Amino acid sequence: MEIAYNEIVRKIEEEDDYNPRKSGITQADFSMAMFLFIANIGELVAMETDDEVTKLRLAYDLLMQLKDWSMYDLDVCLAYEAMGSDEDADQLLVEIIRKRNDAGDVWDWKKDQKNLEDEAEGNAAYGIEPWYPKSIKALAALSTQYLSVDKLID
């Protein structure tokens, strides 16, 4: 995981608009770096494979980890604002949740829902809202008998 995190930082520093006079890497930089990987995870989700469940688990885990890396300690970092990449990641995560559910996969989604809700609450204290609202609703929909994810998040 350390290698992947270092890769994100390297990509931030390589960006054409990188400003060496800037006093540090901001949360917006991390969020934008995440955007570079979302397409790759989307390609993974779209791949044809005989083992759909394993593919979706991998994509889900990668995206959840990337989400975590797009945030830093808000008490010590520079400014942050919700970025479009967060919205793209939220939408992709909803797609993966739907597909995992449709494939009959079983995982501790309640823990993931709780973590996202806790992150959303913590981020709100810094004015970062919303935080993965569609994913939170999609995971909450898994607890209903009807599993109507589409109706709950739209």
Helices and strands as residue ranges (DSSP letters): H 2-14, H 27-46, H 52-69, H 84-102, H 109-124, H 133-141, H 149-153
